[in-house]
Amino acid sequence: MAIEIKAPTYPESVQEGTLATWHKNVGDSVNRDDLIVDIETDKVVLEVVAPATGTLSEVLKAEGDIVLSNEVVARIEEGEAAKPAPAAAATKKEEPDVKVAESLVNPAAKKLADERGIDLSQITGTGKGGRITKEDVVNFTPTAAESTAPAAESKKDNVEPMEVGDRVERRVAMTRMRSRIAERLLDVTQTTASLTTFNEVDMSALMGLRKQYQDEFTKTHNGTRLGFMGFFVKAAVEALKRFPLVNASIDGTDIVYHGFQDIGVAVSTDRGLVVPVLRNAENMSIATVENSIGEYASKAREGKLSIEEMTGGTFTITNGGVYGSLLSTPIINPPQTAILGMHTIQQRPVAVNGQVEIRPMMYLALSYDHRLIDGKEAVQFLVAIKQLIEDPAKILLEI
C-alpha cells in the first residue's frame, strides 16, 4: 500500500518552504522514522521522516522546489524494508568501503560537509553515540592528501578557495532564510520610524558578583555557568514592567499591550541570525535563563530549533559584544517596537566621585519605533537597565 510523505504543518508565520536535501532516492529501502528529506523555511530546516517501513517508490518534488504546508512530496510502498542494494559505482573516484551511517550524521553537518566537499568518513563524531555534529565539520582539518584533491572535484561544489590575485567570481543562490532576513531588514527600515538612544553601563559590580559566585553557582545549578545575559534579561523584564509601551506592539492602528515578557535572544549561526524566545521570562530565575540560552544556542548551531521556539517575542536582546563590537544600532525585530543592543566590555577612564578611575564599561543601545515610543520613554527605559545592571541586587530583589 502506498503511503504519502507530507511536508509538516507550518505555523501561520510561515507561508512556504523550499525542499533542501533528499536523503533517500527512489528505490531505497527505508525504515520508520528514517530521515527522508529536509525542508528549509525562512526560520528553520524541518526534517521529514518516514511514516512507515518500506521502499521509497515516488518522489514528487525536486531539490529547490517550493513546498507548501502538508503538501505531498513523496510516496512509500509499505512493506518490509529490503536489504540495501550495493553502492553504485563512484563517478568521481573509488569510494572507500567504509560508509558513515546517515543516522550518525546530523543533517546540518551533512549539508555543511557537502558544501565544503568534506568526506564524512574522515571525521570523528563527538555527539551522542558518535554522532557527527556541525561543530565536528567546522573544526575538521583536511589531511594533505585531501587538501590537494583535483581542482575539478572542488569546482563541482563551487566551494574552492579563491587564490590571492585571482579575478574570479562565484555566484550562489541565497538560502531561503538569508533571503527572508534581507526582506525583513529592508522592510523594517522602510516601515518603522526607527531611532536609537545610547548609554553606557559600569560593569564593575556585576563582574564582581559573577566572579564571587561563579563556582558556587555552577555547582548548584548542574554545570550552568553564570553569564551576563541572565542579568540583562532579568533587568529587561523589570524595565519592561515599568515601561509597558516598550513591551507593546503595533497592529494596524491598534496598540497591543502584552501582560507578559517574552524575551528574544539573538543567536548567530552559519545560516544567519535566529532569535529563539524565552517565554514568560518574568517567571524565570537567572539560572533558568542561562540554561535556556545555552540550550537554544546549541540547537541553533545544529539547526534543531523549532519554528515554535522562534515565534513571537515582545522584546529582543542582541549581543554584538561577543564579536568585539564597540557600538552599533540594532534593527528592530517587528512587530516588536524596541531592541536592546549589548556591546564589548572595555576598560575606560571614567569620573567616579570626582576622581578618574579605570572601569569596565559597556555601551548600550536601544533602537525603538518612534511611532509608538517617545524619546523620553526610550531614554528612561535604557537608564533603568543601566541602574539595574550597575546595582544587580535590585534585580534579585525586584526593586
LINRAZI-V545989 format. One record per residue. N is the residue number from 1. RES is the residue in one letter. SS is DSSP state (2 for helix, 1 for strand, 0 for the rest). OMEGA is omega as a letter, one per 20 degrees, with the letter a starting at -180 (999 if undefined). NEAR is the number of other ideal C-beta (glycine too) atoms within 10 Angstrom. Layout:
N_RES_SS_OMEGA_NEAR + N_RES_SS_OMEGA_NEAR
This chain:
1_M_0_a_8 + 2_A_1_r_10 + 3_I_1_a_16 + 4_E_1_r_14 + 5_I_1_a_23 + 6_K_1_r_15 + 7_A_0_r_21 + 8_P_0_r_16 + 9_T_0_a_8 + 10_Y_0_r_19 + 11_P_0_a_14 + 12_E_0_a_7 + 13_S_0_a_13 + 14_V_0_a_18 + 15_Q_0_a_11 + 16_E_0_r_15 + 17_G_1_r_25 + 18_T_1_r_21 + 19_L_1_a_23 + 20_A_1_a_19 + 21_T_1_r_17 + 22_W_1_r_18 + 23_H_0_r_18 + 24_K_0_r_20 + 25_N_0_r_9 + 26_V_0_a_12 + 27_G_0_r_10 + 28_D_0_r_18 + 29_S_1_r_18 + 30_V_1_r_23 + 31_N_0_r_13 + 32_R_0_r_13 + 33_D_0_r_12 + 34_D_0_r_18 + 35_L_1_a_18 + 36_I_1_a_22 + 37_V_1_r_25 + 38_D_1_r_22 + 39_I_1_a_24 + 40_E_1_r_21 + 41_T_0_r_24 + 42_D_0_a_21 + 43_K_0_a_24 + 44_V_0_r_23 + 45_V_1_a_22 + 46_L_1_r_21 + 47_E_1_r_17 + 48_V_1_a_19 + 49_V_1_a_14 + 50_A_0_r_21 + 51_P_0_a_16 + 52_A_0_r_16 + 53_T_0_a_17 + 54_G_1_a_22 + 55_T_1_r_18 + 56_L_1_a_22 + 57_S_1_a_15 + 58_E_1_r_14 + 59_V_1_a_17 + 60_L_0_a_14 + 61_K_0_r_19 + 62_A_0_r_9 + 63_E_0_a_11 + 64_G_0_r_10 + 65_D_0_r_13 + 66_I_1_a_12 + 67_V_1_r_25 + 68_L_0_r_11 + 69_S_0_r_16 + 70_N_0_r_11 + 71_E_0_r_17 + 72_V_1_a_14 + 73_V_1_a_21 + 74_A_1_r_23 + 75_R_1_r_18 + 76_I_1_r_26 + 77_E_1_a_13 + 78_E_1_r_15 + 79_G_0_a_12 + 80_E_0_a_9 + 81_A_0_r_16 + 82_A_0_r_12 + 83_K_0_a_6 + 84_P_0_r_9 + 85_A_0_r_9 + 86_P_0_a_6 + 87_A_0_r_9 + 88_A_0_a_8 + 89_A_0_a_7 + 90_A_0_a_9 + 91_T_0_a_7 + 92_K_0_a_10 + 93_K_0_r_8 + 94_E_0_r_7 + 95_E_0_r_14 + 96_P_0_a_9 + 97_D_0_a_7 + 98_V_0_r_7 + 99_K_0_r_11 + 100_V_0_r_17 + 101_A_0_a_9 + 102_E_2_a_13 + 103_S_2_a_11 + 104_L_2_a_15 + 105_V_1_r_23 + 106_N_0_a_22 + 107_P_2_r_21 + 108_A_2_r_23 + 109_A_2_r_26 + 110_K_2_a_21 + 111_K_2_a_21 + 112_L_2_r_20 + 113_A_2_r_23 + 114_D_2_a_14 + 115_E_2_a_14 + 116_R_2_r_14 + 117_G_0_a_17 + 118_I_0_r_20 + 119_D_0_a_14 + 120_L_2_a_20 + 121_S_2_r_12 + 122_Q_2_a_16 + 123_I_0_r_18 + 124_T_0_a_8 + 125_G_0_r_18 + 126_T_0_a_12 + 127_G_0_a_16 + 128_K_2_a_8 + 129_G_2_r_7 + 130_G_2_a_11 + 131_R_0_r_16 + 132_I_1_a_22 + 133_T_0_r_20 + 134_K_2_r_22 + 135_E_2_r_17 + 136_D_2_r_21 + 137_V_2_a_24 + 138_V_2_a_13 + 139_N_0_a_10 + 140_F_0_r_19 + 141_T_0_a_7 + 142_P_0_r_14 + 143_T_0_a_8 + 144_A_2_a_6 + 145_A_2_a_8 + 146_E_2_a_13 + 147_S_2_r_10 + 148_T_0_r_9 + 149_A_0_a_15 + 150_P_0_a_10 + 151_A_2_a_9 + 152_A_2_a_9 + 153_E_2_r_12 + 154_S_2_a_15 + 155_K_2_r_12 + 156_K_2_a_13 + 157_D_2_r_12 + 158_N_0_a_11 + 159_V_0_a_14 + 160_E_0_r_16 + 161_P_0_r_8 + 162_M_0_r_10 + 163_E_0_r_7 + 164_V_0_r_5 + 165_G_0_r_6 + 166_D_0_r_8 + 167_R_0_a_5 + 168_V_0_r_8 + 169_E_0_r_6 + 170_R_0_a_9 + 171_R_0_r_5 + 172_V_0_r_8 + 173_A_0_r_9 + 174_M_0_r_11 + 175_T_0_r_16 + 176_R_2_a_20 + 177_M_2_r_20 + 178_R_2_r_14 + 179_S_2_a_14 + 180_R_2_r_16 + 181_I_2_r_18 + 182_A_2_r_12 + 183_E_2_a_11 + 184_R_2_a_14 + 185_L_2_r_14 + 186_L_2_a_10 + 187_D_2_a_11 + 188_V_2_a_16 + 189_T_2_a_11 + 190_Q_2_a_7 + 191_T_2_r_13 + 192_T_0_r_20 + 193_A_0_a_10 + 194_S_1_r_19 + 195_L_1_r_15 + 196_T_1_r_18 + 197_T_1_a_18 + 198_F_1_r_15 + 199_N_1_r_14 + 200_E_1_a_16 + 201_V_1_r_26 + 202_D_1_a_19 + 203_M_0_a_19 + 204_S_2_a_15 + 205_A_2_a_14 + 206_L_2_r_23 + 207_M_2_r_15 + 208_G_2_r_12 + 209_L_2_a_17 + 210_R_2_a_18 + 211_K_2_a_10 + 212_Q_2_a_11 + 213_Y_2_a_12 + 214_Q_2_a_13 + 215_D_2_a_11 + 216_E_2_r_10 + 217_F_2_a_18 + 218_T_2_r_14 + 219_K_2_a_10 + 220_T_2_a_12 + 221_H_0_r_16 + 222_N_0_r_8 + 223_G_0_r_9 + 224_T_0_a_20 + 225_R_0_a_15 + 226_L_0_r_21 + 227_G_0_r_16 + 228_F_0_a_19 + 229_M_2_r_19 + 230_G_2_r_24 + 231_F_2_a_22 + 232_F_2_r_25 + 233_V_2_a_26 + 234_K_2_r_24 + 235_A_2_r_24 + 236_A_2_r_24 + 237_V_2_a_24 + 238_E_2_r_18 + 239_A_2_r_24 + 240_L_2_r_25 + 241_K_2_a_13 + 242_R_2_a_12 + 243_F_0_a_17 + 244_P_2_r_14 + 245_L_2_r_17 + 246_V_2_r_26 + 247_N_2_a_26 + 248_A_0_r_23 + 249_S_1_r_19 + 250_I_1_r_17 + 251_D_1_a_9 + 252_G_0_r_6 + 253_T_0_a_5 + 254_D_1_r_9 + 255_I_1_r_14 + 256_V_1_r_13 + 257_Y_0_a_11 + 258_H_0_r_16 + 259_G_0_r_8 + 260_F_0_r_14 + 261_Q_0_r_25 + 262_D_0_a_19 + 263_I_1_r_29 + 264_G_1_r_23 + 265_V_1_a_24 + 266_A_1_r_19 + 267_V_1_a_20 + 268_S_1_r_16 + 269_T_1_r_17 + 270_D_0_a_14 + 271_R_0_a_20 + 272_G_1_a_16 + 273_L_1_r_16 + 274_V_1_a_24 + 275_V_1_r_24 + 276_P_1_a_24 + 277_V_1_r_21 + 278_L_1_a_23 + 279_R_0_a_19 + 280_N_0_a_12 + 281_A_2_r_24 + 282_E_2_a_18 + 283_N_2_a_10 + 284_M_0_r_20 + 285_S_0_r_12 + 286_I_2_r_20 + 287_A_2_r_17 + 288_T_2_r_16 + 289_V_2_a_23 + 290_E_2_a_22 + 291_N_2_a_18 + 292_S_2_r_21 + 293_I_2_r_21 + 294_G_2_r_15 + 295_E_2_r_14 + 296_Y_2_a_21 + 297_A_2_r_17 + 298_S_2_r_14 + 299_K_2_r_18 + 300_A_2_a_25 + 301_R_2_a_21 + 302_E_0_a_18 + 303_G_0_a_23 + 304_K_0_r_18 + 305_L_0_r_23 + 306_S_0_r_13 + 307_I_0_a_16 + 308_E_2_a_13 + 309_E_2_a_21 + 310_M_2_a_20 + 311_T_0_r_18 + 312_G_0_a_16 + 313_G_0_r_22 + 314_T_0_a_26 + 315_F_1_a_26 + 316_T_1_r_23 + 317_I_1_r_22 + 318_T_1_a_25 + 319_N_1_r_22 + 320_G_2_a_19 + 321_G_2_a_19 + 322_V_2_r_13 + 323_Y_2_r_9 + 324_G_0_a_9 + 325_S_0_r_16 + 326_L_0_a_11 + 327_L_0_r_15 + 328_S_0_r_17 + 329_T_0_a_14 + 330_P_0_a_21 + 331_I_0_a_19 + 332_I_0_r_20 + 333_N_0_a_21 + 334_P_0_j_14 + 335_P_0_r_15 + 336_Q_1_a_23 + 337_T_0_r_27 + 338_A_1_r_29 + 339_I_1_r_24 + 340_L_1_r_25 + 341_G_1_r_24 + 342_M_1_a_25 + 343_H_0_a_24 + 344_T_0_r_16 + 345_I_1_a_17 + 346_Q_1_r_15 + 347_Q_1_a_9 + 348_R_1_r_14 + 349_P_1_r_10 + 350_V_1_r_15 + 351_A_1_r_9 + 352_V_1_a_12 + 353_N_0_r_5 + 354_G_0_r_5 + 355_Q_1_r_7 + 356_V_1_r_9 + 357_E_1_r_12 + 358_I_1_a_10 + 359_R_1_r_19 + 360_P_1_a_16 + 361_M_1_r_18 + 362_M_1_r_23 + 363_Y_1_r_21 + 364_L_1_r_20 + 365_A_1_r_21 + 366_L_1_r_24 + 367_S_1_a_24 + 368_Y_1_r_28 + 369_D_1_a_24 + 370_H_0_r_13 + 371_R_0_a_12 + 372_L_0_a_17 + 373_I_0_r_21 + 374_D_0_a_12 + 375_G_2_a_11 + 376_K_2_a_8 + 377_E_2_r_16 + 378_A_2_r_23 + 379_V_2_a_15 + 380_Q_2_r_15 + 381_F_2_a_24 + 382_L_2_r_24 + 383_V_2_r_16 + 384_A_2_r_20 + 385_I_2_a_22 + 386_K_2_a_18 + 387_Q_2_a_14 + 388_L_2_r_24 + 389_I_2_a_23 + 390_E_2_r_15 + 391_D_0_a_14 + 392_P_0_r_19 + 393_A_2_r_10 + 394_K_2_r_15 + 395_I_2_a_21 + 396_L_2_a_12 + 397_L_2_a_8 + 398_E_0_r_11 + 399_I_0_999_9
